[in-house]
Amino acid sequence: MEVHRALGNGFQEVIYQRALAVELDLNKITFAREYEMPVFFKDVQVGSRRVDFLVEECLSVELKALNNLDNANLAQGKNYLEAYNLPTGLLINFGTPSLEFNRLFNNRYKSSPT
């Protein structure tokens, strides 16, 4: 919210990525930007994808700078969760006058034994 409050809408997505990285650093939140993870199909790696942010090793954050989000954007965010076996994620859109965000949940999440 602080990034959108300070910058407003109208910038390219990369500007918001950089600003969010600064804000996360200032708040001492552990993250990786443009985090690349393998994608598997039947235990065979078939490619890789990059999530905009992986926060605290358990939350994917996908940023957009669009006039409006559509179902394809939501599907992308959910696919990241399933591909990376993460429990939750955020889809944040900086492209509108009022910040838009969606919390995403992975219904197929499998926690690892501790």
C-alpha positions as a Markdown table, in Angstrom:
| # | Residue | x | y | z |
|---|---|---|---|---|
| 1 | Met | 0.0 | 0.0 | 0.0 |
| 2 | Glu | 2.9 | 2.4 | 0.8 |
| 3 | Val | 4.3 | 1.9 | -2.7 |
| 4 | His | 1.0 | 2.7 | -4.4 |
| 5 | Arg | 0.4 | 5.6 | -2.0 |
| 6 | Ala | 3.7 | 7.2 | -2.9 |
| 7 | Leu | 3.9 | 6.4 | -6.6 |
| 8 | Gly | 0.2 | 6.2 | -7.6 |
| 9 | Asn | -0.7 | 4.4 | -10.8 |
| 10 | Gly | 0.7 | 4.8 | -14.3 |
| 11 | Phe | 4.2 | 3.4 | -14.1 |
| 12 | Gln | 5.5 | 0.2 | -15.7 |
| 13 | Glu | 5.5 | -2.9 | -13.5 |
| 14 | Val | 9.3 | -2.9 | -13.1 |
| 15 | Ile | 9.1 | 0.4 | -11.3 |
| 16 | Tyr | 6.7 | -1.0 | -8.8 |
| 17 | Gln | 8.9 | -4.1 | -8.4 |
| 18 | Arg | 11.9 | -2.0 | -7.6 |
| 19 | Ala | 9.9 | 0.2 | -5.2 |
| 20 | Leu | 8.4 | -2.8 | -3.4 |
| 21 | Ala | 11.9 | -4.3 | -3.0 |
| 22 | Val | 13.0 | -1.1 | -1.3 |
| 23 | Glu | 10.0 | -1.1 | 1.0 |
| 24 | Leu | 10.5 | -4.8 | 1.9 |
| 25 | Asp | 14.2 | -4.1 | 2.7 |
| 26 | Leu | 13.3 | -1.1 | 4.9 |
| 27 | Asn | 10.9 | -3.3 | 6.8 |
| 28 | Lys | 13.5 | -6.1 | 7.1 |
| 29 | Ile | 11.3 | -8.6 | 5.3 |
| 30 | Thr | 13.2 | -11.5 | 3.7 |
| 31 | Phe | 12.4 | -11.9 | 0.0 |
| 32 | Ala | 13.8 | -12.9 | -3.4 |
| 33 | Arg | 13.0 | -10.9 | -6.5 |
| 34 | Glu | 12.4 | -12.6 | -9.8 |
| 35 | Tyr | 12.7 | -15.9 | -8.1 |
| 36 | Glu | 13.1 | -18.7 | -10.6 |
| 37 | Met | 11.7 | -22.1 | -9.7 |
| 38 | Pro | 11.5 | -25.3 | -11.7 |
| 39 | Val | 8.1 | -26.6 | -13.0 |
| 40 | Phe | 7.6 | -30.3 | -12.9 |
| 41 | Phe | 5.2 | -32.6 | -14.8 |
| 42 | Lys | 5.0 | -36.2 | -13.4 |
| 43 | Asp | 8.3 | -35.7 | -11.6 |
| 44 | Val | 10.1 | -34.5 | -14.7 |
| 45 | Gln | 11.3 | -30.9 | -14.9 |
| 46 | Val | 9.6 | -29.4 | -18.0 |
| 47 | Gly | 10.7 | -25.8 | -17.5 |
| 48 | Ser | 10.9 | -23.0 | -15.1 |
| 49 | Arg | 9.0 | -19.9 | -14.1 |
| 50 | Arg | 9.8 | -16.7 | -12.3 |
| 51 | Val | 7.6 | -15.2 | -9.6 |
| 52 | Asp | 8.0 | -11.5 | -9.0 |
| 53 | Phe | 8.7 | -12.0 | -5.3 |
| 54 | Leu | 9.1 | -15.0 | -3.0 |
| 55 | Val | 8.6 | -13.6 | 0.5 |
| 56 | Glu | 9.8 | -15.4 | 3.6 |
| 57 | Glu | 10.2 | -18.5 | 1.4 |
| 58 | Cys | 6.4 | -19.2 | 1.6 |
| 59 | Leu | 4.4 | -16.4 | -0.1 |
| 60 | Ser | 4.4 | -15.6 | -3.8 |
| 61 | Val | 3.7 | -12.1 | -4.8 |
| 62 | Glu | 2.8 | -11.4 | -8.4 |
| 63 | Leu | 2.7 | -7.7 | -9.5 |
| 64 | Lys | 0.7 | -6.2 | -12.4 |
| 65 | Ala | 0.3 | -2.7 | -13.7 |
| 66 | Leu | -2.9 | -3.1 | -15.7 |
| 67 | Asn | -6.1 | -1.1 | -16.2 |
| 68 | Asn | -8.0 | -4.2 | -14.8 |
| 69 | Leu | -7.2 | -7.7 | -13.8 |
| 70 | Asp | -8.8 | -10.6 | -15.6 |
| 71 | Asn | -9.3 | -14.3 | -15.0 |
| 72 | Ala | -6.0 | -15.1 | -16.8 |
| 73 | Asn | -4.1 | -13.0 | -14.2 |
| 74 | Leu | -5.8 | -14.8 | -11.4 |
| 75 | Ala | -5.0 | -18.2 | -13.0 |
| 76 | Gln | -1.4 | -17.2 | -13.4 |
| 77 | Gly | -1.1 | -16.4 | -9.7 |
| 78 | Lys | -2.8 | -19.7 | -8.7 |
| 79 | Asn | -0.6 | -21.7 | -11.1 |
| 80 | Tyr | 2.5 | -20.4 | -9.4 |
| 81 | Leu | 1.2 | -21.6 | -6.1 |
| 82 | Glu | 0.5 | -25.0 | -7.4 |
| 83 | Ala | 3.8 | -25.3 | -9.4 |
| 84 | Tyr | 5.9 | -24.2 | -6.4 |
| 85 | Asn | 3.7 | -25.9 | -3.8 |
| 86 | Leu | 3.2 | -22.7 | -1.8 |
| 87 | Pro | 0.2 | -22.2 | 0.5 |
| 88 | Thr | -0.7 | -18.6 | -0.3 |
| 89 | Gly | 0.1 | -15.8 | -2.6 |
| 90 | Leu | -0.8 | -12.2 | -3.5 |
| 91 | Leu | -1.7 | -10.7 | -6.8 |
| 92 | Ile | -1.3 | -7.0 | -6.6 |
| 93 | Asn | -2.3 | -4.5 | -9.4 |
| 94 | Phe | -0.7 | -1.1 | -9.3 |
| 95 | Gly | -2.4 | 0.0 | -12.6 |
| 96 | Thr | -5.6 | 1.4 | -11.1 |
| 97 | Pro | -6.2 | 4.6 | -9.1 |
| 98 | Ser | -7.0 | 2.5 | -6.1 |
| 99 | Leu | -4.7 | -0.4 | -5.3 |
| 100 | Glu | -6.2 | -3.8 | -6.2 |
| 101 | Phe | -5.0 | -7.0 | -4.6 |
| 102 | Asn | -6.2 | -10.6 | -4.3 |
| 103 | Arg | -5.2 | -13.2 | -1.8 |
| 104 | Leu | -4.7 | -16.5 | -3.5 |
| 105 | Phe | -4.8 | -20.0 | -1.9 |
| 106 | Asn | -3.4 | -23.3 | -3.1 |
| 107 | Asn | -6.1 | -25.9 | -2.6 |
| 108 | Arg | -3.5 | -28.6 | -3.5 |
| 109 | Tyr | -0.8 | -27.4 | -1.1 |
| 110 | Lys | 1.0 | -30.3 | 0.6 |
| 111 | Ser | 3.0 | -29.4 | 3.7 |
| 112 | Ser | 6.3 | -31.1 | 4.1 |
| 113 | Pro | 6.7 | -33.3 | 7.2 |
| 114 | Thr | 8.5 | -31.6 | 10.1 |
